[in-house]
Amino acid sequence: MPAFDLPPADLERHRPDVAEPADFDDFWKRTLEEAAGAGDALLSADPVDNGLRLIQTWDVAFRGFAGDPVRGWFSRPAGVGEPLPAVVEFAGYGRGRGLPHERLTWVNAGYAHLLMDNRGQGDQYGCGGDTPDPHAGAPGGPGPATRGLLDPRNHHYRRLVTDAVRAVEAVRTLPGVDAPRVAAVGNSQGGGVALAVAGLVPDLAAVLVTAPFLCGIRRALDLTDASPYGEISAYLAVHRGAEEAVHRTLSYVEGISFARRAQAPAHFGVGLRDTVCPPSGAYAAYNRYAELTGGQEEKVLHAYPFNGHEGGDAVHVRRQLGWLRAVLGA
């Protein structure tokens, strides 16, 4: 795929205005308060045989949106007694938590690691998920991006983002976790969710975001027909006249708005030929990151000019490992 978005010099200056709803902060404050009212986040943590000798794993359940049980895999290096900094990882679009031996990078680097299941997803890639979404009946399309798309209160991402914030609360109560040192990590949909967590959890220790979905949404809908944005366009192609309601709903999950409110040290990665999550969205979130919290000096972005949605792949992961080690002192 040839380069199709803004030229690199323009990307580095890209700071678009976003149409934030007047009640953005109140909307999320009330949403999270309602979730917290269901009780403490952690429900259970049961050890499982993961087939590995050097890593211990627990099957975790915690209360997410509306108190719904959300599953996850929690892993630690075997035989390590002291509390460890934790990485909470959010999976990509259409993926679930899969199997406990699938994602081992962070735990092998010496972190406690919680991989959150995606409610109502897991049927498109990987090895599936284990968390249903009992609130998916509102009008909207069949895919997660379009479920409940006509009302921000019913939108799938209101529930998923709430789950993610509660996942951070849950991991801080798990055994062997150094609660002040928790990082949020994600790629694609997971990157957009991690960025939302950074905007909603003021004491997050770090956030690592790669090829984030839900950043610069309006521009992305004009640039790409690839899923998940393409699912939103396809919905609007059928539901003519729903644009205003849809854009209003999406304004409550705009990654740029979350980025403006974040303050944790941040690490971004982006492929400049990414047709799934166009690079201008990632740059917009990066360039406006922490502007409402006094500015964040500890932020870095790595761009990969000839890569698409895969970005820097293993090269980028190596950069993430070195950066997070320095930031958390791990």
Backbone bond lengths (Angstrom), bond angles and torsions (degrees), N, CA, C in turn:
res aa  C-N    CA-C-N  psi(-1)  N-CA   C-N-CA  omega(-1)  CA-C   N-CA-C  phi
1 M - - - 1.472 - - 1.530 109.49 -
2 P 1.341 118.41 124.95 1.469 119.69 176.60 1.521 110.95 -71.11
3 A 1.320 115.66 163.63 1.462 120.10 175.70 1.526 108.91 -60.53
4 F 1.336 117.71 137.26 1.466 120.48 -173.38 1.520 112.74 -135.66
5 D 1.309 118.89 -14.82 1.458 122.12 -177.07 1.529 108.39 -94.60
6 L 1.295 117.50 -159.43 1.459 121.46 -179.03 1.528 111.20 -64.23
7 P 1.338 118.13 151.53 1.466 120.75 174.03 1.538 110.30 -61.78
8 P 1.331 117.64 153.32 1.471 120.46 -176.70 1.526 114.21 -51.57
9 A 1.316 118.04 -42.27 1.467 119.76 -178.86 1.523 110.97 -63.83
10 D 1.333 116.95 -36.24 1.463 120.05 178.11 1.531 111.20 -73.22
11 L 1.320 116.56 -36.09 1.467 119.51 176.81 1.521 110.90 -59.67
12 E 1.318 116.65 -39.72 1.459 119.98 -177.56 1.528 111.94 -66.88
13 R 1.329 117.43 -19.89 1.465 121.55 178.76 1.533 112.37 -105.81
14 H 1.306 117.30 2.89 1.463 121.73 -169.93 1.533 110.51 -73.86
15 R 1.325 116.03 108.25 1.475 122.75 -179.66 1.526 109.31 -133.70
16 P 1.324 117.99 67.16 1.465 119.52 -173.82 1.518 112.44 -69.57
17 D 1.324 115.19 150.08 1.456 119.83 169.63 1.528 108.79 -71.28
18 V 1.310 116.60 148.17 1.460 120.90 175.94 1.523 108.45 -124.07
19 A 1.324 114.85 145.78 1.460 120.47 -179.61 1.528 109.19 -84.22
20 E 1.322 115.54 86.82 1.463 119.74 -179.83 1.524 110.64 -82.24
21 P 1.320 117.70 131.87 1.467 118.63 174.47 1.515 110.68 -65.21
22 A 1.314 116.86 147.38 1.463 121.19 -176.57 1.515 112.30 -61.41
23 D 1.331 116.82 -28.09 1.468 120.11 -177.70 1.520 112.42 -103.01
24 F 1.336 117.76 24.23 1.470 121.26 -178.50 1.533 111.19 -53.21
25 D 1.322 116.60 -52.77 1.467 119.78 -177.09 1.523 111.42 -66.35
26 D 1.318 116.80 -41.00 1.456 119.94 -179.75 1.522 111.06 -67.10
27 F 1.330 116.56 -37.95 1.466 121.35 178.12 1.525 110.59 -56.62
28 W 1.328 116.19 -48.01 1.467 119.42 -177.43 1.530 111.55 -76.43
29 K 1.316 117.47 -32.70 1.464 119.90 176.10 1.532 110.16 -61.09
30 R 1.325 116.21 -47.21 1.467 120.06 -179.70 1.526 111.35 -67.04
31 T 1.322 116.52 -39.25 1.466 120.02 179.12 1.522 111.46 -60.99
32 L 1.319 116.55 -46.86 1.464 120.34 -178.12 1.523 111.76 -71.62
33 E 1.322 117.57 -34.00 1.459 120.08 175.92 1.522 111.08 -64.21
34 E 1.323 116.53 -40.27 1.460 119.77 177.57 1.522 111.11 -63.23
35 A 1.320 116.99 -41.12 1.462 120.40 178.98 1.526 110.92 -65.63
36 A 1.335 116.43 -42.54 1.468 119.61 179.67 1.517 111.38 -65.46
37 G 1.335 117.06 -28.46 1.453 120.39 -179.99 1.507 113.78 -66.87
38 A 1.327 117.73 -14.62 1.464 121.09 178.31 1.522 112.54 -75.59
39 G 1.347 117.26 -12.93 1.456 120.35 178.97 1.513 111.45 126.50
40 D 1.341 115.34 178.82 1.460 120.60 178.26 1.519 110.54 -55.06
41 A 1.335 115.82 149.18 1.464 119.55 -173.30 1.529 112.50 -65.45
42 L 1.318 118.26 -49.29 1.463 120.37 -171.79 1.522 111.37 -75.38
43 L 1.327 115.84 130.79 1.456 122.39 176.17 1.524 112.02 -101.89
44 S 1.334 117.21 -47.60 1.461 120.73 -176.66 1.520 110.16 -160.51
45 A 1.327 115.70 157.31 1.466 122.87 174.71 1.522 107.07 -148.02
46 D 1.318 116.40 104.35 1.458 121.93 -174.56 1.521 110.04 -112.17
47 P 1.340 118.10 126.22 1.467 119.83 179.07 1.526 111.44 -62.27
48 V 1.332 115.95 143.11 1.464 121.75 177.98 1.526 108.80 -129.67
49 D 1.330 115.38 155.72 1.467 121.09 174.04 1.520 107.77 -84.95
50 N 1.322 116.77 108.77 1.464 120.71 -178.54 1.526 112.98 -92.70
51 G 1.348 116.81 -0.31 1.449 120.41 -178.75 1.507 114.51 78.58
52 L 1.328 117.41 7.33 1.464 122.49 -176.55 1.526 110.16 -114.71
53 R 1.301 117.16 146.43 1.460 121.23 -178.58 1.518 112.78 -91.41
54 L 1.318 117.90 -26.97 1.457 121.36 -170.59 1.531 113.27 -102.56
55 I 1.310 116.90 -0.69 1.463 121.14 -177.48 1.522 109.38 -134.72
56 Q 1.324 116.29 134.77 1.451 122.69 173.76 1.530 109.20 -102.17
57 T 1.338 116.63 141.98 1.464 120.87 -177.43 1.518 110.54 -133.70
58 W 1.337 114.86 143.29 1.456 122.91 175.53 1.527 108.92 -121.97
59 D 1.313 116.15 140.49 1.459 122.78 171.33 1.523 106.82 -85.21
60 V 1.332 116.09 111.81 1.461 122.04 -171.78 1.526 110.05 -105.80
61 A 1.319 115.18 143.33 1.466 121.92 168.20 1.522 108.08 -128.15
62 F 1.324 116.38 136.55 1.464 120.63 177.45 1.524 109.14 -139.45
63 R 1.330 115.71 160.98 1.461 120.86 179.46 1.530 109.92 -80.98
64 G 1.326 116.22 123.49 1.449 121.31 176.66 1.511 110.97 -105.86
65 F 1.305 116.36 -141.89 1.464 122.26 177.95 1.532 109.80 -55.06
66 A 1.338 115.64 134.30 1.470 122.48 178.15 1.518 112.72 57.85
67 G 1.335 117.25 20.19 1.452 120.47 -179.51 1.515 113.94 77.57
68 D 1.344 117.81 5.87 1.459 120.63 -179.42 1.525 110.47 -62.23
69 P 1.340 118.73 138.46 1.460 120.38 176.11 1.528 111.16 -70.73
70 V 1.320 115.87 128.71 1.466 123.69 178.34 1.522 107.38 -118.03
71 R 1.315 116.32 136.37 1.469 120.47 -177.01 1.531 111.14 -95.26
72 G 1.310 114.86 161.82 1.454 121.12 176.31 1.511 109.92 -165.67
73 W 1.313 116.36 163.18 1.468 122.46 170.96 1.518 108.52 -105.46
74 F 1.324 116.63 126.25 1.459 121.82 175.71 1.515 107.83 -112.57
75 S 1.329 116.48 126.24 1.462 121.15 -176.78 1.519 111.02 -131.65
76 R 1.341 114.13 149.80 1.464 122.37 175.94 1.520 108.80 -140.24
77 P 1.337 117.35 153.34 1.463 118.95 172.09 1.525 109.99 -60.86
78 A 1.305 116.76 133.51 1.463 121.09 -179.03 1.525 110.22 -67.01
79 G 1.325 115.76 142.43 1.459 121.24 174.20 1.508 115.01 77.83
80 V 1.334 118.85 10.19 1.463 122.35 178.28 1.523 108.11 -103.01
81 G 1.339 116.23 119.92 1.455 119.93 -173.42 1.510 114.92 -91.10
82 E 1.325 117.70 -32.88 1.458 119.77 -172.25 1.526 111.46 -75.34
83 P 1.336 116.76 154.26 1.469 119.84 176.60 1.529 110.99 -60.52
84 L 1.318 115.85 140.43 1.460 122.26 -177.67 1.525 110.70 -117.58
85 P 1.333 117.58 149.66 1.462 118.71 168.65 1.520 109.05 -62.39
86 A 1.322 116.88 153.00 1.461 121.06 -174.27 1.520 111.29 -119.23
87 V 1.315 114.75 146.04 1.453 123.45 171.93 1.520 107.87 -113.47
88 V 1.330 117.01 123.09 1.458 121.93 172.91 1.518 106.69 -101.70
89 E 1.327 115.79 118.95 1.465 121.18 -174.54 1.526 110.13 -109.13
90 F 1.345 114.81 138.89 1.455 121.97 -179.99 1.521 108.62 -115.60
91 A 1.325 115.83 131.50 1.461 122.05 -172.17 1.519 112.17 -81.97
92 G 1.330 115.29 164.91 1.450 121.88 -179.02 1.511 113.60 -77.29
93 Y 1.307 115.24 175.29 1.461 123.48 -175.50 1.525 110.59 -61.58
94 G 1.320 116.01 131.64 1.458 120.99 177.84 1.506 115.07 79.40
95 R 1.323 117.17 2.10 1.461 120.89 -179.92 1.527 111.03 -103.79
96 G 1.325 115.06 154.41 1.445 121.31 169.83 1.513 109.56 -113.08
97 R 1.317 115.69 -166.52 1.469 118.48 -178.21 1.524 112.01 -74.19
98 G 1.331 117.80 -15.59 1.458 120.15 177.64 1.514 113.12 66.24
99 L 1.328 116.42 -139.15 1.460 123.50 -179.47 1.519 109.83 -108.90
100 P 1.345 117.77 152.59 1.466 119.04 -170.65 1.517 114.99 -67.34
101 H 1.329 119.14 -16.18 1.468 119.35 -179.33 1.529 113.11 -95.32
102 E 1.341 117.14 5.32 1.466 119.31 -174.91 1.524 113.77 -75.84
103 R 1.325 118.65 -38.08 1.471 121.24 -172.63 1.515 108.45 -120.54
104 L 1.321 115.42 99.47 1.467 120.82 -171.00 1.523 113.52 -117.49
105 T 1.338 118.46 -2.11 1.465 119.83 -173.64 1.520 111.70 -58.62
106 W 1.324 117.47 -50.57 1.456 119.61 -171.83 1.523 112.04 -71.44
107 V 1.310 117.38 -38.92 1.462 118.85 179.00 1.517 110.54 -70.34
108 N 1.327 117.85 -33.97 1.461 119.97 175.88 1.518 112.07 -69.78
109 A 1.324 116.83 -21.68 1.465 120.45 175.51 1.525 112.05 -82.34
110 G 1.332 117.30 -2.09 1.458 120.69 174.87 1.515 115.10 102.34
111 Y 1.338 117.34 13.41 1.460 120.50 179.44 1.530 110.69 -101.43
112 A 1.319 115.64 151.51 1.456 118.87 160.00 1.527 106.73 -70.63
113 H 1.333 116.60 144.03 1.466 119.65 -170.07 1.521 110.07 -138.41
114 L 1.332 116.28 124.40 1.460 121.90 173.45 1.518 108.66 -115.47
115 L 1.326 116.72 119.03 1.451 122.46 174.24 1.518 107.86 -101.14
116 M 1.336 116.85 114.26 1.458 121.68 -177.82 1.521 111.03 -82.72
117 D 1.317 116.07 134.92 1.457 121.37 172.49 1.531 109.48 -70.99
118 N 1.331 117.16 148.13 1.458 122.08 173.96 1.527 109.38 -91.78
119 R 1.315 116.33 113.90 1.466 118.45 179.02 1.531 110.79 -57.59
120 G 1.328 115.63 136.61 1.449 120.72 174.91 1.513 115.13 65.48
121 Q 1.328 118.13 14.47 1.461 121.82 177.15 1.538 108.30 -122.48
122 G 1.314 116.35 -162.84 1.460 119.74 176.94 1.509 114.95 96.95
123 D 1.326 118.23 2.99 1.464 120.28 -175.67 1.524 113.84 -103.06
124 Q 1.326 118.34 2.85 1.456 120.23 -176.33 1.524 113.42 -108.86
125 Y 1.333 117.35 -34.36 1.461 120.55 -175.08 1.525 109.59 -141.01
126 G 1.334 115.07 162.72 1.456 119.97 172.22 1.515 113.49 71.38
127 C 1.318 115.39 -145.07 1.464 121.88 -174.46 1.523 112.65 -115.24
128 G 1.326 117.70 24.81 1.453 120.83 170.77 1.508 114.43 88.38
129 G 1.329 113.72 179.41 1.456 121.64 179.64 1.510 110.35 -136.70
130 D 1.332 115.58 176.41 1.464 121.38 -173.64 1.520 112.97 -134.00
131 T 1.337 117.47 16.69 1.468 120.55 -176.87 1.523 110.29 -122.70
132 P 1.325 118.59 109.79 1.460 119.95 176.41 1.521 111.53 -74.47
133 D 1.315 115.64 165.86 1.464 121.17 174.67 1.526 107.93 -117.83
134 P 1.324 117.74 97.74 1.465 119.75 -175.80 1.524 114.58 -74.63
135 H 1.346 117.37 -0.74 1.468 120.38 -176.41 1.528 111.54 -112.36
136 A 1.312 117.68 24.98 1.460 120.92 -171.91 1.523 113.62 -93.35
137 G 1.329 118.45 20.55 1.450 120.79 -174.57 1.511 115.93 -92.72
138 A 1.335 118.45 -4.01 1.468 120.10 -178.71 1.519 110.80 -69.80
139 P 1.344 118.47 157.74 1.461 120.65 179.61 1.520 111.94 -56.49
140 G 1.324 115.25 139.95 1.455 121.97 -178.81 1.507 109.21 159.77
141 G 1.322 116.49 -177.46 1.453 120.53 -179.28 1.516 112.41 -83.62
142 P 1.330 116.70 178.59 1.462 120.91 -175.35 1.524 114.65 -77.07
143 G 1.342 118.01 -28.16 1.457 120.32 -177.55 1.515 111.85 -81.80
144 P 1.335 118.05 158.25 1.463 120.95 -179.28 1.521 113.99 -53.94
145 A 1.325 118.23 -38.57 1.465 120.94 -176.81 1.516 112.25 -64.27
146 T 1.330 117.90 -23.35 1.456 120.97 -175.29 1.523 113.34 -111.92
147 R 1.310 119.01 1.42 1.463 120.61 179.43 1.537 109.88 -70.41
148 G 1.325 116.35 122.81 1.462 120.38 -179.91 1.503 113.68 68.22
149 L 1.327 117.35 29.10 1.462 121.71 -168.81 1.525 114.10 -70.90
150 L 1.318 118.25 -13.13 1.460 120.36 -176.34 1.523 113.53 -88.06
151 D 1.322 117.57 -7.64 1.463 120.87 -177.07 1.524 108.75 -147.24
152 P 1.334 118.78 123.03 1.469 119.99 -177.91 1.523 113.55 -58.79
153 R 1.332 116.87 -26.18 1.468 119.26 179.70 1.523 111.52 -71.26
154 N 1.325 117.14 -23.97 1.458 121.76 -177.41 1.520 113.85 -102.35
155 H 1.335 117.47 -4.73 1.460 120.78 -171.83 1.528 111.38 -69.30
156 H 1.326 114.93 141.66 1.467 121.25 -179.98 1.525 112.27 -54.11
157 Y 1.327 117.11 -38.43 1.463 118.74 -174.49 1.525 113.04 -75.96
158 R 1.302 118.31 -18.80 1.463 118.42 169.41 1.530 109.59 -62.27
159 R 1.306 116.01 -41.62 1.461 120.16 -179.58 1.522 111.28 -72.19
160 L 1.333 117.26 -43.54 1.465 120.16 -176.51 1.521 111.56 -66.67
161 V 1.323 117.24 -41.79 1.474 120.22 178.59 1.527 110.43 -64.98
162 T 1.323 117.10 -40.44 1.459 119.92 176.95 1.524 110.55 -61.52
163 D 1.328 117.18 -43.64 1.467 120.47 175.01 1.523 110.87 -54.07
164 A 1.332 116.01 -42.85 1.458 120.53 -175.48 1.525 111.86 -66.11
165 V 1.330 116.82 -40.92 1.465 119.22 176.52 1.522 110.49 -63.47
166 R 1.319 116.62 -41.04 1.459 120.21 178.97 1.531 111.35 -67.99
167 A 1.327 117.27 -28.40 1.461 120.30 176.48 1.526 110.89 -62.90
168 V 1.331 116.68 -39.58 1.468 120.24 176.77 1.527 110.13 -64.49
169 E 1.336 116.69 -41.87 1.466 119.59 177.05 1.527 110.67 -61.44
170 A 1.331 116.71 -41.53 1.458 120.69 -177.60 1.519 111.76 -66.53
171 V 1.334 117.46 -44.20 1.463 119.50 -175.29 1.525 111.14 -64.21
172 R 1.312 116.80 -29.41 1.462 120.23 -179.37 1.532 112.47 -68.35
173 T 1.332 116.96 -16.31 1.466 120.54 179.45 1.520 112.36 -102.62
174 L 1.322 117.93 -0.73 1.461 120.69 -179.53 1.521 110.72 -79.63
175 P 1.339 117.27 152.75 1.473 120.09 -175.86 1.526 112.06 -64.87
176 G 1.313 115.10 138.64 1.455 120.29 174.77 1.513 114.56 77.57
177 V 1.336 118.00 21.28 1.462 121.57 177.72 1.521 109.41 -109.14
178 D 1.324 116.04 130.98 1.460 122.34 172.75 1.529 107.32 -82.21
179 A 1.328 116.70 94.54 1.461 122.98 -166.25 1.531 114.67 -54.75
180 P 1.333 120.87 -37.95 1.471 118.32 -179.62 1.533 113.58 -69.80
181 R 1.326 117.52 -18.31 1.466 120.08 -175.56 1.530 110.17 -107.36
182 V 1.329 115.86 77.51 1.459 121.95 179.40 1.519 108.48 -122.42
183 A 1.330 115.74 130.03 1.464 122.40 178.99 1.522 109.55 -114.66
184 A 1.332 116.52 147.48 1.463 123.46 174.47 1.519 108.44 -106.11
185 V 1.343 115.98 134.11 1.456 121.52 -173.75 1.519 109.39 -136.05
186 G 1.334 117.49 140.36 1.447 119.37 174.78 1.513 112.77 -171.33
187 N 1.324 114.59 156.66 1.458 123.14 177.55 1.523 108.68 -122.19
188 S 1.332 117.75 139.07 1.452 123.66 177.38 1.537 109.93 62.20
189 Q 1.335 119.40 -121.10 1.458 118.74 174.73 1.521 110.55 -55.55
190 G 1.326 116.45 -42.00 1.457 119.69 178.36 1.510 112.68 -61.14
191 G 1.345 117.09 -33.26 1.456 120.17 176.63 1.517 112.00 -67.93
192 G 1.345 116.47 -40.95 1.456 119.18 176.06 1.508 112.43 -63.87
193 V 1.332 116.97 -38.49 1.462 121.08 178.56 1.526 110.44 -68.53
194 A 1.333 117.32 -42.67 1.468 120.14 177.73 1.521 111.23 -60.26
195 L 1.333 116.66 -38.90 1.460 120.34 178.56 1.526 110.63 -66.02
196 A 1.332 117.09 -38.93 1.465 120.22 176.30 1.521 110.50 -62.18
197 V 1.329 117.56 -41.71 1.462 121.25 177.49 1.520 110.34 -60.22
198 A 1.334 116.40 -41.72 1.468 119.44 179.04 1.518 111.37 -61.66
199 G 1.330 117.11 -33.04 1.456 120.03 179.28 1.514 114.14 -79.73
200 L 1.334 117.15 -16.41 1.463 121.43 -174.96 1.528 113.53 -111.15
201 V 1.329 118.24 -15.47 1.467 122.07 -179.54 1.530 107.66 -114.75
202 P 1.316 118.34 99.42 1.470 120.39 -170.62 1.523 114.69 -67.18
203 D 1.335 117.65 -23.09 1.468 119.15 -177.28 1.516 112.52 -105.46
204 L 1.327 118.39 23.76 1.453 121.57 173.77 1.529 109.24 -62.85
205 A 1.328 116.66 139.78 1.462 119.96 -175.36 1.521 112.90 -81.26
206 A 1.333 117.99 -29.22 1.466 121.11 -178.81 1.523 108.52 -168.79
207 V 1.341 115.87 157.96 1.460 120.87 174.81 1.525 107.96 -138.81
208 L 1.340 115.45 136.28 1.462 122.02 178.61 1.523 108.06 -124.38
209 V 1.330 115.49 117.25 1.461 123.04 -169.01 1.519 108.83 -124.97
210 T 1.336 116.62 125.16 1.457 120.53 178.60 1.520 109.51 -126.23
211 A 1.336 116.98 132.44 1.467 123.56 176.91 1.521 111.66 44.38
212 P 1.343 119.00 55.84 1.461 120.46 -168.82 1.523 114.30 -70.92
213 F 1.312 115.28 132.51 1.465 123.73 169.73 1.526 108.63 -76.37
214 L 1.337 116.41 158.76 1.468 123.93 176.21 1.528 113.13 68.36
215 C 1.316 117.02 28.29 1.464 121.42 175.40 1.527 108.55 -118.34
216 G 1.332 115.62 125.01 1.456 118.80 -175.89 1.518 110.78 62.77
217 I 1.321 116.81 50.90 1.466 122.22 -168.33 1.525 111.80 -61.34
218 R 1.325 117.26 -46.54 1.473 119.20 -176.56 1.524 111.21 -61.49
219 R 1.310 117.12 -43.88 1.464 120.21 178.78 1.527 110.37 -65.22
220 A 1.321 116.99 -41.54 1.460 120.38 -179.27 1.525 111.64 -61.16
221 L 1.328 116.92 -37.84 1.463 120.07 179.09 1.523 111.67 -64.34
222 D 1.340 117.23 -25.86 1.465 121.11 177.11 1.525 112.69 -84.14
223 L 1.343 116.48 -19.65 1.462 120.35 -173.12 1.520 114.47 -97.42
224 T 1.335 117.93 -28.42 1.458 119.21 -170.81 1.521 112.18 -139.47
225 D 1.328 114.42 146.63 1.464 121.33 171.31 1.522 111.02 -105.86
226 A 1.326 117.24 3.84 1.462 120.28 -179.67 1.528 110.17 -69.47
227 S 1.320 115.95 147.17 1.462 120.78 175.09 1.525 109.14 -68.32
228 P 1.335 118.68 143.10 1.458 130.04 8.48 1.536 115.34 -85.01
229 Y 1.355 118.26 -20.35 1.458 118.18 -178.19 1.524 110.92 -58.75
230 G 1.326 116.39 -36.63 1.450 120.39 179.89 1.518 113.07 -61.20
231 E 1.330 117.34 -28.79 1.460 120.42 177.55 1.529 110.65 -67.88
232 I 1.338 115.53 -36.30 1.467 119.33 177.19 1.517 109.94 -68.13
233 S 1.333 117.56 -43.27 1.468 120.83 177.99 1.521 110.94 -62.19
234 A 1.332 116.78 -41.31 1.464 120.52 179.37 1.525 111.02 -64.14
235 Y 1.315 116.92 -37.05 1.466 120.65 176.77 1.527 110.35 -62.89
236 L 1.334 115.94 -44.59 1.466 119.77 -178.82 1.529 111.90 -70.19
237 A 1.334 116.86 -25.87 1.459 119.92 176.86 1.526 111.54 -66.99
238 V 1.320 116.36 -26.12 1.460 121.32 178.21 1.522 110.74 -93.96
239 H 1.337 116.34 -42.67 1.466 121.68 -177.04 1.531 108.69 -96.09
240 R 1.311 114.23 70.07 1.472 120.30 -178.67 1.528 109.42 -64.51
241 G 1.314 114.46 133.76 1.454 118.88 -178.52 1.507 114.31 94.75
242 A 1.344 117.04 -2.81 1.469 120.12 179.51 1.525 112.42 -91.44
243 E 1.348 117.15 4.55 1.464 119.51 -173.25 1.525 113.10 -56.60
244 E 1.316 116.80 -44.10 1.465 118.97 -176.60 1.524 111.22 -62.33
245 A 1.311 117.52 -46.21 1.464 120.93 179.76 1.522 110.74 -64.11
246 V 1.335 117.25 -41.13 1.466 121.00 -178.94 1.520 110.76 -65.73
247 H 1.327 117.00 -46.49 1.466 119.02 179.87 1.526 111.26 -64.37
248 R 1.311 117.04 -34.75 1.469 119.25 176.51 1.528 110.07 -63.36
249 T 1.310 117.58 -46.75 1.469 120.59 178.63 1.521 110.93 -58.78
250 L 1.321 116.37 -47.35 1.464 120.04 -176.80 1.523 112.23 -67.06
251 S 1.330 117.82 -23.92 1.464 119.69 179.61 1.528 111.81 -65.33
252 Y 1.318 117.89 -20.34 1.462 120.73 178.78 1.532 112.78 -82.90
253 V 1.328 117.00 -10.08 1.475 119.66 178.38 1.521 110.74 -123.36
254 E 1.333 117.55 18.53 1.461 122.34 178.47 1.517 110.27 -66.84
255 G 1.336 115.45 121.92 1.459 120.61 -176.71 1.513 113.96 -63.27
256 I 1.332 117.73 -30.04 1.462 119.71 178.20 1.520 110.07 -63.53
257 S 1.316 117.25 -39.27 1.464 120.52 179.10 1.527 110.99 -64.74
258 F 1.325 116.96 -42.01 1.460 119.23 176.10 1.530 110.74 -64.59
259 A 1.339 116.40 -41.22 1.464 120.00 -179.21 1.521 111.33 -60.63
260 R 1.318 118.02 -39.55 1.462 121.33 -179.63 1.523 111.45 -59.78
261 R 1.346 117.46 -29.75 1.462 122.40 -175.72 1.522 112.92 -94.38
262 A 1.307 118.23 -5.42 1.461 121.77 -176.57 1.527 110.80 -78.93
263 Q 1.324 115.73 162.06 1.458 119.39 176.41 1.518 113.52 -145.80
264 A 1.324 118.70 -3.84 1.458 120.78 178.81 1.526 110.36 -72.10
265 P 1.308 118.46 150.98 1.463 120.01 170.60 1.530 110.16 -52.25
266 A 1.339 116.49 140.11 1.459 120.03 -169.90 1.520 111.70 -132.14
267 H 1.336 114.58 140.95 1.471 123.47 178.35 1.518 107.82 -126.73
268 F 1.347 116.63 119.77 1.456 122.48 -177.88 1.522 110.53 -113.68
269 G 1.321 115.55 150.93 1.457 121.69 171.53 1.514 109.93 -139.34
270 V 1.347 116.85 143.29 1.459 120.23 -176.58 1.529 110.38 -153.90
271 G 1.344 115.29 137.41 1.462 121.29 170.72 1.507 108.96 -94.19
272 L 1.320 118.05 129.07 1.458 121.23 -173.50 1.527 112.93 -75.85
273 R 1.341 117.49 -5.34 1.467 121.04 175.77 1.532 110.88 -115.02
274 D 1.310 115.63 28.12 1.459 121.81 -177.47 1.525 109.56 -79.32
275 T 1.338 116.44 110.16 1.463 120.63 178.82 1.530 111.71 -92.77
276 V 1.319 118.71 -4.57 1.466 121.88 177.03 1.519 110.05 -85.45
277 C 1.325 116.18 -51.90 1.463 122.65 175.58 1.527 107.06 -124.50
278 P 1.323 118.43 91.93 1.460 121.38 -172.45 1.532 112.89 -51.71
279 P 1.328 117.05 140.77 1.462 120.93 -172.94 1.524 114.64 -61.88
280 S 1.333 118.46 -25.61 1.460 119.34 -179.81 1.526 111.11 -61.69
281 G 1.337 118.75 -28.67 1.462 120.83 177.17 1.507 112.27 -67.09
282 A 1.328 116.45 -45.12 1.462 120.37 178.43 1.521 111.19 -63.33
283 Y 1.335 116.88 -43.20 1.466 120.00 179.21 1.526 111.22 -64.54
284 A 1.332 116.82 -39.86 1.463 119.03 179.25 1.516 110.90 -61.63
285 A 1.341 117.02 -43.48 1.462 120.55 178.39 1.518 110.70 -65.03
286 Y 1.316 117.03 -40.94 1.463 121.12 179.88 1.529 110.92 -66.26
287 N 1.316 116.84 -46.15 1.468 120.40 -176.06 1.524 112.91 -67.84
288 R 1.324 116.87 -26.90 1.474 120.07 -179.65 1.525 111.17 -104.23
289 Y 1.315 116.77 8.67 1.464 121.05 -177.44 1.527 110.80 -61.26
290 A 1.329 116.04 129.75 1.471 123.98 173.02 1.516 114.12 66.86
291 E 1.323 118.92 15.97 1.463 118.82 -177.12 1.531 112.45 -68.99
292 L 1.321 118.74 -20.48 1.461 120.96 176.99 1.520 112.51 -92.87
293 T 1.319 117.08 -5.06 1.469 120.90 -178.78 1.523 111.66 -116.70
294 G 1.312 116.36 20.69 1.456 119.28 174.52 1.507 115.16 97.49
295 G 1.346 117.86 2.93 1.458 119.64 179.87 1.513 111.38 86.01
296 Q 1.321 116.45 141.12 1.458 121.63 -177.53 1.525 109.07 -120.94
297 E 1.324 115.53 110.08 1.461 119.06 -179.25 1.524 111.75 -72.86
298 E 1.336 116.96 -29.79 1.452 121.07 -176.42 1.525 109.47 -87.70
299 K 1.323 115.69 73.08 1.457 120.50 174.43 1.522 108.40 -141.43
300 V 1.347 115.02 148.72 1.458 120.47 -177.61 1.515 108.05 -147.44
301 L 1.328 116.15 146.26 1.460 121.86 176.28 1.519 109.10 -130.41
302 H 1.329 116.10 130.62 1.461 121.95 174.24 1.522 108.65 -109.67
303 A 1.322 116.48 123.67 1.456 122.10 179.38 1.523 109.71 -108.26
304 Y 1.330 115.21 144.93 1.460 122.24 -178.33 1.537 106.95 -123.45
305 P 1.349 117.09 98.01 1.470 121.39 -167.99 1.519 114.63 -61.39
306 F 1.327 119.12 -29.33 1.455 120.79 -174.37 1.526 113.01 -109.38
307 N 1.330 115.89 16.11 1.463 119.93 -179.32 1.515 111.31 -113.69
308 G 1.326 114.62 153.27 1.447 121.80 176.92 1.514 111.29 -97.97
309 H 1.340 115.95 -132.29 1.460 120.30 -173.68 1.530 112.28 -67.90
310 E 1.328 116.52 -19.66 1.464 118.99 177.03 1.523 111.93 -73.99
311 G 1.321 117.27 -16.16 1.459 121.04 178.35 1.523 111.92 55.73
312 G 1.324 114.84 -136.01 1.453 119.66 -178.41 1.512 114.64 -84.28
313 D 1.344 117.00 -3.80 1.462 122.43 175.54 1.538 110.17 51.99
314 A 1.329 118.68 -131.09 1.466 121.11 -175.06 1.522 112.30 -66.27
315 V 1.312 117.48 -29.19 1.468 120.34 176.52 1.528 109.57 -62.97
316 H 1.314 115.94 -41.38 1.458 119.50 179.24 1.521 111.37 -68.80
317 V 1.316 117.37 -39.98 1.467 120.23 178.07 1.522 110.58 -59.24
318 R 1.318 116.70 -40.55 1.465 119.55 177.39 1.524 111.02 -61.71
319 R 1.320 117.01 -38.71 1.465 119.89 176.27 1.520 111.15 -66.70
320 Q 1.335 116.93 -39.08 1.464 120.23 177.06 1.524 110.96 -60.77
321 L 1.307 116.57 -43.90 1.466 120.39 -178.35 1.516 111.16 -61.11
322 G 1.313 117.25 -45.69 1.459 119.98 -179.98 1.520 112.08 -66.09
323 W 1.326 117.28 -41.04 1.458 121.13 -179.25 1.511 111.18 -65.71
324 L 1.346 117.56 -46.56 1.469 119.68 -176.70 1.524 110.72 -67.29
325 R 1.304 117.43 -35.89 1.463 120.48 176.65 1.524 110.85 -59.46
326 A 1.335 115.68 -41.77 1.461 119.81 -179.92 1.531 111.06 -69.66
327 V 1.334 117.27 -39.95 1.464 120.58 -175.93 1.533 111.12 -71.27
328 L 1.328 116.88 -43.12 1.472 119.55 -176.98 1.522 113.44 -88.70
329 G 1.326 116.34 -7.49 1.464 118.49 -177.38 1.515 111.92 65.35
330 A 1.339 116.74 31.17 1.472 121.64 -175.00 1.518 110.19 -94.24
